[in-house]
Amino acid sequence: MTHIIPAGVPTQLWMGGKLVDSSTDATFPVEDPATGDVIAHVADASPEDGVRALDLAAAVRADWACTPPRVRGEILRTAFELIQQRADTFARVIAIEMGKPLHEARAEVEYGASFLHWFAEEATRISGRISTSPSGSGTILVTKEPVGPVLAITPWNFPLAMATRKIGPALAAGCPILIKPAAETPLTMLLVGQAFADAGLPAGVLSILPTSDAAALTAPLITDPRLRKITFTGSTGIGKLLVRQSADRLLRTSMELGGNAPLLVFDDADIDAAVDGAMAAKFRNGGQACTAANRIHVARSISEEFGEKLTERIAALRTGHGLDSGTDIGPLITTKQRAVVDSLVQDAVDKGARIRVGGSIPDGPGGFYPPTVLQNVTPDARLLREEIFGPVAAITVFDTEAEAITAANNTEYGLAAYFYTQSLDRASRVASALEAGMVGVNRGIIADVAAPFGGVKESGFGREGSVEGIEEYLDTKYIAR
């Protein structure tokens, strides 16, 4: 069955407060990952379009920075309300172009919109400080100023939320922003542009530039002295490339990169609660999340019981199109990504892992891969080192707390980590010992608009959300008098 996007969804570039065609009139197709059907042809932004958007941002930079914080906040608040009112349209578009089940798409709309609500309030809370110098000879005045035009590059797995948690703080701080959405999911972002236009955002403050050639679009922007910051969510490899490219100009950067999250289940854990947490931490969005629990380390004495209960839950999951009733797991974003996931599974099996459920590519169209449980995964398996980005739970065993912590930290990544225990002492020790920017204690969902989101090691730097999120878009100025 071919699913059609709702009427009125934009397919052009968003610049100057209006929809425009690409300067080359080129378009690229957007596919439904569940069927492979083309659902839209979207304007393909050229490098010239990117420079034109930066021209607009530079022209309005001073005016937007001087716009009263209350006014900026009210625009964000209105955009939040409009997205809520249009939640059904947003959710259907996300389900079709990204593939996640409709109930998860609705949850993303609520979560994504909440960043606009949060930063609408933070706009009026930007503050500095004033103090007398220690010598008593003068006054130290510290102020915060917007960094200037921002380039935001967003991923396909959460096409609304990953964008709004960049747009919200940038606009609240007084920065114009250019968005390069993922080529797989541009329609959701164009709907956001429409909401901001209807909310009264001045022309030029926000531009949305879908493209099939991200490198060509961003190259002239990164070298342009008018651009003052890059914010990126995506793979560690691309993040490193962007940091290298931005180094010559010492551009401000914030990077939310890959993850390889561990989930530790200690022998004193509530096993049923741990299974619930593993389901949430691993299978939300079909495992296509940087915070997904890729490595599930379970105490040897309870590993079989945990594996049996997790397998029972996973075997009951239903795969299907995101719009189909009863769907629990949608397709992977592309058949190429499905092949990567399958290669990781087969490598683990070749090295001794046992398949408890799933584990093979099904017949039929789309990027579907069955929810899979692998028991007794060996330390040399690739999927313990590489980000899986698919619905595969890999279970290993440990004998001691120290062994579990060593295994959890044995990765270059450090975004999220989870563990289950009923001991307060152990909770304190393990939370401190885990090398991750975010830790979930007896819970499998940790994202919260009021909490700082970000990682350590090769999972990047900078924070999104919370009071820390807006600091990424502000410069600190010291005035002596």
N, C-alpha and C positions, 0 to 999 in steps of 0.2 A: 504493500500500500504506500502510495506517495503522499507525504504530509506537506502541506503548503503553508508557508509563513503567513501570518496575519496580514491583511490589507493595510497599506500605508506605512509599512516598515521601510525606512530610508535605505537607499543603495548608492548614494552619492557621497562625495567628500563633504565634511562639515567645516566650513571656513567663513570667516567674516560674518558669523551669525546666520548663515544660510547654506543650503545644499548646493554644491557646484560639481560639475563634471571634472574629471582629470584633465590636465592640460594637453594630454595626448589622446583623450577620448578612449583610452584603453580600459578594459574591465577584466576581472578574473572571476572564476566560478567559486561559489560556496556550496559545499556538499553536505548532505545529511549523512553522518557517519554510520547510521543504522542501515541505510539502504544503498549508499553511494550515489543517490539521485542528486542532481544539481537543483538547489532550491532558490538560488539567486545569482545574478551577475552584479558585482560591486565595482564601483569606480576604482581604478588602480592608480594610486598616487605616485607621481613621478618625483625625482629629486627637485625639479623646478617647483612642484606643488609644495614640497616641504619648505623650501626657501620662502615661498610666498606666504606660507602660514607663519613663519618666523618673522617676516616683515610686519605682518599684522600684530603679532605679539609684541614686537619691539615698539611699535607705534602706540600701543595702549598701555605699555608697561607702567609709565609714570602715573597715568590717570587711575589705573586699577590699584596701584600701591597706595594712592592717596584716598581711595574710596573709603568712607568710614567703615570700620570693622562691623558695626551693626548692620550696615547695608549689605556688606559681603555675606554676613551670616544669614540675613533674611533671604537672599537669593539661594543660598545652599538649603535653607529650610524649605523654601518653596519647591525646589527641585526634588528634595526628599519626599514631599507630599505628592508631587506629580508621579514619581516612580511608584509610590504605594498605590495611587489610584489606577495606574496602568499595570499593576502587578501581573495580571493574567496574560497580557500581551508579552511582557518581558519573559515570564516563565515559559510560555509556549515557544518563543524564539530561542531561548537557551536550550530547551529540550530538543528542538529540531536541529540547531546548528552545532551544538556541543554533544548532545546525546544523553545527558543525565536524565533520570526519571523526573517526572513532572513535580512530584512532591519535594524532591531535592532542589529542583529549579526554583520553586516557590520559596524555599528556605534561603536560597542564595539571594533572591530579590530582597527579602526582608533584611538579611545580614548586610548585603551590599548597600542598600539605601541607608542603613543605620550609620554608616560612616559620614554621610552628608549631614545627618541630624547631629552627630557628635561634634563634627568640626564647625557646624553652624554656631554652636555654643562656644567652641574654643576660639573662634575669631575675635571675640571680645575679651579674651583672657590673655592675650599676648602682652607681656609686661617686661620691664627691665628693672633696674634698681638704682638707688642713689645713696651715696655714703660719703662721709668725710674721709679724706686720705689719712693714713696713720700719722703723718707728720703734722696734720692740722693745717697745712698750707693751701689746701684746695678741696674741691669736690670731685668725686668720681661718679659720673653719670653713665649708665649702661643702657643702651637701647637695642631693640630688635627691629631689623628691616628685612623685607622680602628679598630673596636671593636674585630674583629676576626670572626671565623665561625658562621654562622647564620642558624637557623632553621626557615623556613617560612611555615605556615600552611594556606592554601587558601581555599575559599568556592567555591560552585558550581554555584552560581547565575551569576557571571561575571568571568568565568574561565580564561579569558585572562587578563583583566584589573586588577583584584585583585592580580594577580601574578606579572605583570610587574611593578606595583608601589611598589613592594618590591624588585624585582630583580634589577631594575634600580638603586636605591640609594645604595643598598648593593654593587653591582659591581663597581659603580662609586667611592664609598668610599674606595674600596680595600678589601672588605670582600668576602670570598667564601661563597656560600649559598646552603643549601639543601632545596628542595621544597617537601612538602607533599601535593599534590593536593587532592581535594575532590574525593571520590571514584565514585561519580556520573558522574564526568566530567574530567577524566584524559587525554583524547586524545588531547585536546587543549594544555595542558601543555607540553605534549611530543612533539608536533609540535614546541613549543617554544624552547625546548632543541635542536631540529634539526637545528633551525635557528641560535642559538648561536654557535653550532659546525661549521656550514658553515661560520659564521662570524669570526672564528679564535679564539674563546675563549679557553684558555689553558685547558687541561684535568684536571678534579678534582675541578675546580672552581665552577661548577654548577652541582648538581645532582638532579634528579627528581625521586621520590620514590612513585608511586601509591601503595596503600595498602587497603585491606578490613578491617584492624585492626589497626586503627590509634593509639590507646592507647598502644598497644604492640610495635609498631615501635618507638614511641617517648619516651617511658619510659627510655630506656638505654641512649638515647641521652641527655635527660634533666639532668641526673646525671653525665654525662661525663664532666670532667673539661675542655676539649678542646672546648666544645660548649660555646659561649660567649653571645649569644642573641637568643631570640625567638620573632618572629613577627607573629601575629595571626589575622585573620579576620573571624568572625563567631559569634556564640551565646554568650550571656553574661554568661550563665551557664558554657560552656566549657572554656571561657576566665578566669573565676574565678578559675576553676580547674587548669589551666595551671599556673596561678600566684601562687597558693598555691604550686604546684609541683616545681616551679622554686625558691621559697623563700629560701630554704635551701642553695642554692648556690648563692643567690642574683644575679641571671642572669638578664641582661638587658632585659626588655620586652617592647613591644608596642602592644596595644590591640585596635582593631577597632571592637566594639561589637554591640549588638543589638540596635534597634531604635524604637521609637514610635512617629514619627513626627506629630506635629499638623500643620494644615493649617487654619489660621484665615481669615475670609472674613468680613471686617467691612462694615458698612452701607453706607460708602462713596466710596466703591470700584467700579471699572469698572467690572461689573458682568461678561461680556463676557470674559474679560481678566482673571478673577478669575477662570472661568470654564476651560479655556485653561490651566491655571496653574495647576488646580486640575487633569486634564487629564494627564499631563506630570508627576506631582509629585506622583500620585497614580498608574497609569496604565502602566507606562513604565516597561518592563520586567514582565508584568502580576502582578505587585504589589510585586514581589519577590525581594525587595531591602531594605536594612537597612535604606535608606533615604526616603522610601515611606511615603506619607502622610496618616497615618492610621486614624487620627482623624480630621475631617473637622468641624470646629466650625464656624457657620454662624450667623450674626446678625439676630435677630428674624424678623425684618421688611422686609428682603430680602430673607429669608430662602426658602420660597416656590418657588419664581422665580428662585433662584439659583438651587434648587433641580430639578425643571422641565427642565431647560436647561442642567444640567449635565446628567440627565436621558436620554434625547433625544440623547446626544452624545454617551453615553455608550450603549444604545440600538442598535446603528448602528455598534458597533464593531463586527468584525467577528472572531470567534475562529477557530483554525485549526492547522495543522502541520506547523512548522516553515518554511518549504520549499515550502508550497503551496502558490500560488499566491493569494494576497488579504488578507492574514492572519494578523490580528491586535493583537490577544492575543493567545499565545501558551498554552500548558498544564502546570500545576504545576509539580514540579520536580518528585513527587511520588504520588501514590494514598493515601499513609499515610498522606502526607501533605494536600492533598485535604480534607481528613476526618477532619483534625484539623480545616481548614478554615470553613468547613460546620458547625462544632460544634459551632464555634464562632458566625456564622450567626444565627443559630437556637436559641442559648442562647439569643442573642439580640432581636430576634422576640418574644421569650417567655416573655421577660421583657418589651415589648411594642413597639419595633421598627416596622416601616412600610416598607415592601419591595416594592420598586418602579419598580425594574427590577431585573431579575436573582433570585439568592437565593436558588437554589436546584441543586443537583448532577445530571448531564445528564446521559442518557444511553450511552453505547458504551465503547470502550477500552480507555486506557490512563488516564492521570491525569487532564482532562479538568474540569474547573469550570467556570460557566458563569459570565461575568462581572456584578457586583451587586451594587445596590444603596440601602442603608438603611436610611430612614428619621426618625428624632426624636428619635435617639438612647438615651436611658436613662443612667444616670451616673453609674448605677450599672452593666452595660453590660461588659462582660469579654473583648470584643474586644477593649474597651477603655483603658484597662490596659495591654493587651497582644499583642505582635507583630503579625499582621495578616499574613503577607507574602502570600498574594493572592489578586485577583482583586476585592476587596470589599471596597466601599467607605461608610464610616459611618458618617452621618451628625447629628450634635447636634446644639442647638441654644444657643445664649447668648444675654444679654440685655445691658451690659456695657463693656467698655474697660477693666476695672479692672477684671470683671468676666471672660472675654476671656483669659486674661493673666494667671489668677489663674488656669483655666481649662487646658491651654496649658502646664503649668509647673507641673501639677498634675500627675507626672510619675517619676519613678526612672531612666528613660532614658533621654539622652540629646545629641543626635547626630545632628539631623537637625530640622529646623522649618521653616515655610513659613507663610507669611501674605500678604494681599492685602488691600491697602488703597490709596487714592489720597491726603492725608494730609502729608506734610513734617514733621510737628511737631509730628504727631502720628507715622510716620515711625521711627523717631529718638527714641521716648519713647519706643515703642514696641520692636524694635530691641535690645535695651539695656536691657529690662526687661526679654526677653525670655532666659531660661536656656538651651542653646544649643551651640554646638561647631560651627555650621554653620547655617546661617539664610538667607533665600531668601526673598527679598523685591520685591513684584510684579513680581515674577518669580518662575517657578516650577522646573527648572533644575539649580542646583548650582555647580555640580562637574566641576572642571577645573584643568588641570595638574599644572597650576601655582598658585593654591590656596591650603592652608593647609587643608587637609581632616582629620577630627577626631571629637571626642565628649567629653562631660563632664559627670559627675555623672556615672551611671552604663553603659554608652555607651563606656567607656574605656578611654585610655590615649595614648599620642603620636600622631604624625601627619604624614600623607603621602602626597607626592606631594610637590610642591613649594620649596622654599629654606629651609624650615624647615625639609623637608623629609629626606635629607641626614644626618642631625644632629643625627637622631636616630641610625645611624650606625658608629658614630665617638665618640671616647673618647677625652677628653680635658686633655692635659698635661701642667703643669707649670714648667718651667725651670728657676731657679734663677742663675744669674751670675754677 
